[in-house]
Amino acid sequence: MAVKLEDRPIESIREETIDRLIYNYSHGVISSEAFERRLDAAMASHNHQEIADLVADLELNTDPEFKSQKERQFNINYAASNSDDTDTIVNVFGGSNRSGQWAVPSEVRVLTVFGGSDIDFTDAIFSTQHVTIKVVCLFGGDTIYVPENVNVISKAFCIFGGVDNKAPSIASRQAPTITIEGIVLFGGLDIKIRRTIKEKFVAFANQMKTMFSDKT
């Protein structure tokens, strides 16, 4: 006997609904406006039936190829790394940018003096579950971008400066944890999310739509 809808975990219902919305949008069943409208409703609702009803009129169900593509798109990139356990970034009267698919060591040291840096973990390849960033920022500014499915702990303190953490730690215990330590003096440290989960869903949906269009 099937489990009652209201007895199932609501996040499972939400994930299944969003998957079917993406799949039907990518196959041209619903328009982009309808997709985003229903996606917003699926992410906002806390009612099992309301979420399930969003795909009640959609006939297409996801297949193994879709699930494989989704796993590659949304899972954290883990890989064995030959890089050093410590990476040092120095910005003195200048700036630097670390982004793309770069190998993340267990510790990153950032020294900024009258300069700035952007460190982007969005597409980074993690080699360990626990990463420590040690920041010394003097008369400068550092920005750290993280994906939503990474935990962030900020222990940095400031003197005549500011630390702004806009990255919620809501990921699972199995997700990487980035701990930020250090001091900000007459400067600023911003911790942000580069792309929200909704933006990632929309980007993935458009990617799937392009892929299926190329096959027809």
Rosetta silent file (secondary structure, phi, psi, omega in degrees, C-alpha in Angstrom):
SEQUENCE: MAVKLEDRPIESIREETIDRLIYNYSHGVISSEAFERRLDAAMASHNHQEIADLVADLELNTDPEFKSQKERQFNINYAASNSDDTDTIVNVFGGSNRSGQWAVPSEVRVLTVFGGSDIDFTDAIFSTQHVTIKVVCLFGGDTIYVPENVNVISKAFCIFGGVDNKAPSIASRQAPTITIEGIVLFGGLDIKIRRTIKEKFVAFANQMKTMFSDKT
SCORE:     score description
SCORE:     0.000 S_00000001
   1 L     0.000  133.932 -178.527    0.000    0.000    0.000 S_00000001
   2 L   -67.986  145.577  177.327    1.348    3.414   -0.957 S_00000001
   3 L   -71.749  137.950  178.626    2.328    5.828    1.801 S_00000001
   4 L   -58.820  143.802 -178.000   -0.089    8.726    2.220 S_00000001
   5 H   -55.243  -44.444 -176.054    1.119   11.941    0.614 S_00000001
   6 H   -71.323  -12.994  179.049    0.971   13.882    3.874 S_00000001
   7 H   -92.954   -7.299  178.733    3.092   11.228    5.636 S_00000001
   8 L   -84.695  152.536  175.780    5.988   11.541    3.216 S_00000001
   9 L   -58.704  130.602 -174.525    8.870   13.996    3.868 S_00000001
  10 H   -65.079  -30.106  179.775    7.861   17.294    2.303 S_00000001
  11 H   -68.315  -29.315  175.474   11.333   17.860    0.853 S_00000001
  12 H   -67.900  -42.314  177.215   10.997   14.611   -1.121 S_00000001
  13 H   -62.262  -43.050 -178.897    7.687   15.826   -2.548 S_00000001
  14 H   -63.182  -44.997 -179.043    9.268   19.189   -3.367 S_00000001
  15 H   -63.167  -44.602  179.337   12.269   17.598   -5.113 S_00000001
  16 H   -62.300  -40.273 -179.785   10.086   15.268   -7.202 S_00000001
  17 H   -65.430  -46.360 -179.557    7.831   18.168   -8.198 S_00000001
  18 H   -64.183  -38.929  177.628   10.709   20.414   -9.210 S_00000001
  19 H   -59.866  -44.264 -179.236   12.291   17.579  -11.199 S_00000001
  20 H   -69.229  -34.010  175.834    9.059   17.046  -13.141 S_00000001
  21 H   -62.982  -46.561  179.142    8.698   20.792  -13.740 S_00000001
  22 H   -61.649  -44.501 -176.565   12.217   20.948  -15.177 S_00000001
  23 H   -64.374  -44.784 -179.772   11.669   17.837  -17.273 S_00000001
  24 H   -70.060  -36.110  175.690    8.367   19.010  -18.751 S_00000001
  25 H   -64.804  -43.807 -177.735    9.734   22.502  -19.401 S_00000001
  26 H   -65.160  -23.505  177.832   12.817   21.079  -21.117 S_00000001
  27 L   -95.916    8.716  175.154   10.549   19.037  -23.404 S_00000001
  28 L    78.105   15.595 -179.327    8.459   22.077  -24.322 S_00000001
  29 L   -75.054  -38.767  178.512    5.317   21.000  -22.444 S_00000001
  30 L  -124.329  156.448 -178.406    5.103   24.230  -20.415 S_00000001
  31 L   -77.831  167.785  177.991    6.373   27.731  -21.144 S_00000001
  32 H   -63.966  -36.047  179.055    9.259   29.410  -19.325 S_00000001
  33 H   -65.565  -43.791  179.196    6.774   31.732  -17.584 S_00000001
  34 H   -66.428  -39.104  179.004    4.712   28.786  -16.330 S_00000001
  35 H   -60.526  -50.105 -178.062    7.844   26.933  -15.280 S_00000001
  36 H   -67.677  -36.101  178.216    9.191   29.795  -13.168 S_00000001
  37 H   -63.580  -45.540 -179.895    5.761   30.536  -11.683 S_00000001
  38 H   -71.024  -35.202  177.392    5.287   26.920  -10.611 S_00000001
  39 H   -61.859  -44.913  177.109    8.901   26.668   -9.465 S_00000001
  40 H   -57.939  -44.052 -179.108    8.419   29.670   -7.163 S_00000001
  41 H   -65.423  -40.544 -179.436    5.274   28.077   -5.742 S_00000001
  42 H   -64.894  -37.436 -178.905    6.991   24.717   -5.215 S_00000001
  43 H   -76.502  -26.863 -175.652    9.872   26.323   -3.332 S_00000001
  44 H   -90.290  -29.309 -172.759    7.629   28.530   -1.192 S_00000001
  45 L   -74.433  147.480  175.101    4.850   26.123   -0.215 S_00000001
  46 L  -120.129   22.805 -179.664    4.866   24.051    2.978 S_00000001
  47 L  -116.270  123.460 -177.150    1.795   22.034    2.055 S_00000001
  48 H   -54.001  -49.297 -174.488    2.226   18.544    0.598 S_00000001
  49 H   -68.756  -39.184  178.830   -0.880   18.668   -1.570 S_00000001
  50 H   -59.912  -41.619 -179.244   -0.235   22.177   -2.897 S_00000001
  51 H   -67.630  -46.975 -178.914    3.219   21.125   -4.075 S_00000001
  52 H   -62.486  -35.716 -178.497    2.008   17.865   -5.654 S_00000001
  53 H   -65.747  -19.004 -178.093   -0.845   19.666   -7.448 S_00000001
  54 L   -66.618  -20.640  179.309    1.682   21.822   -9.330 S_00000001
  55 L  -120.413   13.744 -177.657    2.494   18.864  -11.610 S_00000001
  56 L   -62.980  -27.016 -178.583   -0.869   17.087  -11.560 S_00000001
  57 L   -96.379    6.239 -178.496   -1.556   18.135  -15.164 S_00000001
  58 L  -104.040  127.789 -173.449    1.898   17.137  -16.458 S_00000001
  59 L   -90.098  -29.002 -174.558    2.238   13.679  -17.984 S_00000001
  60 L   -75.154  137.358  175.085    5.989   13.351  -18.515 S_00000001
  61 L  -113.787  154.725 -178.554    8.111   11.737  -15.799 S_00000001
  62 L   -66.102  156.603  179.059   11.875   11.957  -15.399 S_00000001
  63 L  -123.306  173.926 -178.485   14.121    9.251  -16.788 S_00000001
  64 H   -58.125  -34.589  179.082   17.586    7.891  -15.815 S_00000001
  65 H   -63.635  -41.518  177.708   19.335   10.278  -18.229 S_00000001
  66 H   -61.383  -46.311 -178.052   17.735   13.270  -16.506 S_00000001
  67 H   -63.260  -35.610  178.227   18.744   12.005  -13.069 S_00000001
  68 H   -67.256  -43.381  178.277   22.306   11.463  -14.248 S_00000001
  69 H   -63.503  -41.053 -179.788   22.523   14.991  -15.658 S_00000001
  70 H   -65.187  -41.357  179.867   21.081   16.456  -12.470 S_00000001
  71 H   -61.201  -42.784  179.176   23.545   14.579  -10.280 S_00000001
  72 H   -66.828  -31.963 -175.977   26.482   15.937  -12.265 S_00000001
  73 H   -78.286  -37.241 -169.355   25.081   19.461  -12.137 S_00000001
  74 H  -105.987  -19.189 -179.306   24.178   19.750   -8.463 S_00000001
  75 L   -72.734  148.877  175.084   26.541   17.482   -6.568 S_00000001
  76 L   -64.883  138.720  178.396   29.617   18.944   -4.942 S_00000001
  77 E   -79.079  112.647  175.602   32.764   18.291   -6.981 S_00000001
  78 E  -114.558  138.690  176.131   35.017   15.941   -5.036 S_00000001
  79 L  -161.927  149.763  174.624   38.307   14.629   -6.372 S_00000001
  80 L   -65.090  137.436 -175.359   41.687   13.521   -5.108 S_00000001
  81 L  -123.040  140.899  175.617   44.059   16.447   -5.343 S_00000001
  82 L   -96.494    5.188 -178.297   47.806   16.640   -5.728 S_00000001
  83 L   -74.747  163.135  179.453   47.846   20.265   -4.643 S_00000001
  84 L   -63.527  155.655  178.381   49.484   21.409   -1.429 S_00000001
  85 L   -69.320  -17.761 -179.134   47.469   21.223    1.765 S_00000001
  86 E  -128.932  136.135  176.835   47.893   25.008    2.105 S_00000001
  87 E  -123.748  136.988 -178.244   47.384   27.745   -0.472 S_00000001
  88 E  -117.973  129.744  178.029   48.434   31.351    0.091 S_00000001
  89 E  -118.846  120.788 -176.903   46.886   34.357   -1.646 S_00000001
  90 E  -118.291  127.559  177.412   48.641   37.709   -1.199 S_00000001
  91 E  -129.340  104.085  178.718   47.171   41.033   -2.336 S_00000001
  92 E  -120.635  112.217 -175.191   49.278   44.114   -1.566 S_00000001
  93 L    53.993   38.592  179.985   48.149   47.258   -3.383 S_00000001
  94 L  -165.652 -169.810 -178.350   46.468   44.951   -5.897 S_00000001
  95 E  -145.427  162.893  178.964   43.812   42.326   -6.405 S_00000001
  96 E  -146.589  162.063 -179.625   43.297   38.708   -7.382 S_00000001
  97 E  -137.973  124.195  176.452   40.516   36.359   -8.446 S_00000001
  98 E  -116.858  113.834 -176.184   40.305   32.634   -7.752 S_00000001
  99 L  -153.493 -177.478 -178.861   37.394   30.985   -9.560 S_00000001
 100 L    81.030 -156.890 -178.670   36.385   28.198  -11.908 S_00000001
 101 L   -92.124   75.589  179.458   37.243   24.542  -11.319 S_00000001
 102 L  -102.849  148.075 -178.384   40.180   25.006   -8.978 S_00000001
 103 E   -78.597  122.877 -175.893   41.416   22.397   -6.494 S_00000001
 104 E   -90.903  120.758  175.534   40.607   23.477   -2.930 S_00000001
 105 L   -78.806  177.266  179.739   43.266   22.635   -0.310 S_00000001
 106 L   -73.144  -21.777  179.495   42.449   22.042    3.341 S_00000001
 107 E  -141.507  133.137  176.522   43.660   25.529    4.243 S_00000001
 108 E  -121.598  124.768  179.035   43.652   28.820    2.338 S_00000001
 109 E  -107.519  128.351 -176.828   45.562   31.822    3.725 S_00000001
 110 E  -123.640  119.245  176.145   44.595   35.253    2.450 S_00000001
 111 E  -114.550  118.417 -179.294   46.645   38.388    3.147 S_00000001
 112 E  -125.372  120.616  177.852   45.159   41.618    1.837 S_00000001
 113 E  -130.420  112.779 -176.485   46.809   45.016    2.391 S_00000001
 114 L    51.178   46.569  179.968   45.343   47.969    0.493 S_00000001
 115 L  -155.680 -155.915 -179.676   43.941   45.536   -2.044 S_00000001
 116 E  -166.882  160.710  178.369   41.200   42.983   -2.585 S_00000001
 117 E  -148.107  150.690  171.120   40.417   39.450   -3.651 S_00000001
 118 E  -117.948  123.546  177.476   37.504   37.351   -4.913 S_00000001
 119 E  -119.141  115.166 -171.716   37.512   33.671   -3.970 S_00000001
 120 E  -114.227  116.653  179.720   34.755   31.707   -5.682 S_00000001
 121 L   -96.749    7.198 -173.564   33.889   28.156   -4.557 S_00000001
 122 L   -55.520  -47.581 -177.998   30.889   27.810   -6.902 S_00000001
 123 L  -114.163   16.064 -176.168   32.586   25.366   -9.300 S_00000001
 124 L   -68.001  156.330  178.777   35.560   24.485   -7.137 S_00000001
 125 E  -106.019  113.351 -177.417   36.766   20.889   -6.719 S_00000001
 126 E   -86.207  137.935  175.845   36.959   19.879   -3.064 S_00000001
 127 L  -109.194   -7.526  178.961   39.523   17.331   -1.909 S_00000001
 128 L  -146.915  156.748 -176.868   38.457   17.403    1.738 S_00000001
 129 L   -80.388  -22.441 -176.929   35.223   17.953    3.635 S_00000001
 130 E  -119.018  121.059 -178.906   36.673   20.591    5.970 S_00000001
 131 E  -123.168  133.673  177.954   38.303   23.737    4.610 S_00000001
 132 E  -113.850  130.276  174.760   39.725   26.578    6.695 S_00000001
 133 E  -111.739  119.014  178.867   40.233   30.083    5.310 S_00000001
 134 E  -104.825  115.381 -172.272   42.528   32.286    7.397 S_00000001
 135 E  -111.937  133.140  166.882   42.063   35.932    6.513 S_00000001
 136 E  -126.532  109.479 -175.082   44.140   38.974    7.388 S_00000001
 137 E  -122.126  112.713 -178.276   42.593   42.009    5.732 S_00000001
 138 E  -118.786  115.978  178.569   44.111   45.455    6.372 S_00000001
 139 L    53.844   44.498 -179.716   42.642   48.479    4.602 S_00000001
 140 L  -152.166 -166.067  179.984   41.207   46.255    1.904 S_00000001
 141 E  -148.488  133.099  177.635   38.294   44.047    0.934 S_00000001
 142 E  -122.704  140.603  177.158   37.844   40.329    0.357 S_00000001
 143 E  -125.146  128.788  179.691   34.775   38.579   -1.074 S_00000001
 144 E  -116.615  122.232  179.141   34.154   34.854   -0.713 S_00000001
 145 E  -104.498  132.617 -179.171   31.468   33.220   -2.888 S_00000001
 146 E  -131.845  150.703  173.096   30.029   29.864   -1.869 S_00000001
 147 L   -75.827  161.271 -177.067   27.311   27.567   -3.276 S_00000001
 148 L   -67.833  -23.350 -177.344   24.156   27.026   -1.224 S_00000001
 149 L   -94.387   29.651  174.217   24.956   23.369   -0.579 S_00000001
 150 L  -125.134  134.538  177.370   28.130   24.173    1.380 S_00000001
 151 E   -78.326  140.909  179.740   28.192   24.914    5.107 S_00000001
 152 E  -128.895  129.345  175.820   29.871   28.164    6.151 S_00000001
 153 E  -122.296  121.921 -178.919   31.100   29.074    9.630 S_00000001
 154 E  -106.949  118.799  177.164   32.454   32.593   10.166 S_00000001
 155 L  -116.912    5.619 -179.203   34.771   33.176   13.126 S_00000001
 156 L   -69.008  144.746  176.205   36.529   36.246   11.743 S_00000001
 157 E  -123.083  160.361 -172.651   36.417   39.391   13.861 S_00000001
 158 E  -130.978  152.407  175.065   36.830   42.978   12.852 S_00000001
 159 E  -130.282  115.626 -174.580   38.225   46.244   14.185 S_00000001
 160 L    52.735   42.488  178.769   36.956   49.360   12.429 S_00000001
 161 L  -151.599 -162.252 -178.772   35.772   47.085    9.656 S_00000001
 162 E  -151.904  144.217  173.394   32.944   44.749    8.781 S_00000001
 163 E  -122.427  119.637 -176.678   32.175   41.082    8.194 S_00000001
 164 E  -117.853  107.696 -178.318   28.986   40.408    6.238 S_00000001
 165 E  -104.836  107.314  179.457   27.948   36.748    6.060 S_00000001
 166 L  -108.438   16.744 -179.119   25.005   36.188    3.686 S_00000001
 167 L  -106.482  107.363 -179.620   25.597   32.463    3.224 S_00000001
 168 L   -71.130  139.704  177.495   23.204   30.351    5.326 S_00000001
 169 L   -91.883   83.349 -175.528   24.604   27.141    6.808 S_00000001
 170 L  -123.801    8.392 -178.665   21.726   24.858    5.838 S_00000001
 171 L   -77.071  170.335 -178.948   23.531   22.133    3.948 S_00000001
 172 L   -73.030  166.910  179.447   23.694   18.518    5.073 S_00000001
 173 L   -66.620  -22.552  179.885   26.354   17.169    7.410 S_00000001
 174 L   -80.404  -12.440 -178.841   27.956   15.381    4.463 S_00000001
 175 L   -74.926  156.836  176.044   28.489   18.666    2.610 S_00000001
 176 L   -60.776  148.917  176.727   31.822   20.507    2.775 S_00000001
 177 E  -119.779  122.586  177.514   32.247   22.953    5.640 S_00000001
 178 E  -104.348  118.739  178.136   34.198   26.160    5.115 S_00000001
 179 E  -105.742  123.963 -177.187   35.399   27.804    8.334 S_00000001
 180 E  -107.235  121.854 -179.509   36.560   31.409    7.998 S_00000001
 181 E  -123.478  165.081  173.441   38.937   32.750   10.649 S_00000001
 182 E   129.039 -162.117 -174.640   41.060   35.855   10.994 S_00000001
 183 E  -136.113  141.585  175.705   40.916   39.606   11.417 S_00000001
 184 E  -120.279  118.205 -177.202   39.578   42.506    9.382 S_00000001
 185 E  -122.017  117.557 -177.456   41.104   45.904   10.226 S_00000001
 186 L    51.304   45.343 -179.716   39.790   49.015    8.456 S_00000001
 187 L  -155.343 -161.421 -178.698   38.424   46.766    5.730 S_00000001
 188 E  -148.116  145.972  175.513   35.635   44.429    4.790 S_00000001
 189 E  -129.004  118.632  179.414   34.950   40.736    4.330 S_00000001
 190 E  -112.065  132.731  177.039   31.840   39.665    2.403 S_00000001
 191 E  -117.873  115.551 -171.208   30.594   36.076    2.263 S_00000001
 192 E  -132.778  164.452  170.916   27.977   35.635   -0.460 S_00000001
 193 E   -98.377  124.873 -178.360   26.149   33.103   -2.567 S_00000001
 194 L   -68.506  -47.085  178.600   27.050   33.483   -6.245 S_00000001
 195 L  -131.934  132.038  176.258   23.886   31.766   -7.515 S_00000001
 196 L   -71.664  165.075 -179.969   20.745   30.980   -5.547 S_00000001
 197 H   -63.279  -33.710  177.109   19.252   27.511   -5.741 S_00000001
 198 H   -64.630  -42.753  179.071   16.433   28.897   -7.908 S_00000001
 199 H   -62.315  -35.206  177.858   18.956   30.339  -10.357 S_00000001
 200 H   -69.295  -39.172  176.383   20.668   26.944  -10.504 S_00000001
 201 H   -61.335  -45.898 -178.210   17.333   25.217  -11.199 S_00000001
 202 H   -65.163  -42.718  179.185   16.546   27.658  -14.016 S_00000001
 203 H   -63.174  -41.264  179.072   20.038   27.338  -15.504 S_00000001
 204 H   -65.676  -41.885  179.321   19.807   23.545  -15.378 S_00000001
 205 H   -61.228  -42.828  178.999   16.338   23.593  -16.948 S_00000001
 206 H   -68.031  -35.118  176.200   17.566   25.756  -19.830 S_00000001
 207 H   -63.744  -44.187  178.761   20.571   23.493  -20.274 S_00000001
 208 H   -65.777  -37.554  179.225   18.302   20.447  -20.468 S_00000001
 209 H   -62.402  -42.550  177.662   15.982   22.247  -22.892 S_00000001
 210 H   -63.880  -42.353 -178.638   18.921   22.961  -25.198 S_00000001
 211 H   -63.140  -44.927 -179.417   20.130   19.375  -24.961 S_00000001
 212 H   -70.870  -31.596  178.312   16.724   17.889  -25.826 S_00000001
 213 H   -67.144  -36.011 -179.936   16.210   20.439  -28.622 S_00000001
 214 H   -68.560  -22.807 -178.450   19.505   19.384  -30.221 S_00000001
 215 H   -84.726  -16.204 -177.142   18.310   15.763  -30.289 S_00000001
 216 L   -92.278    0.000    0.000   15.105   16.524  -32.181 S_00000001
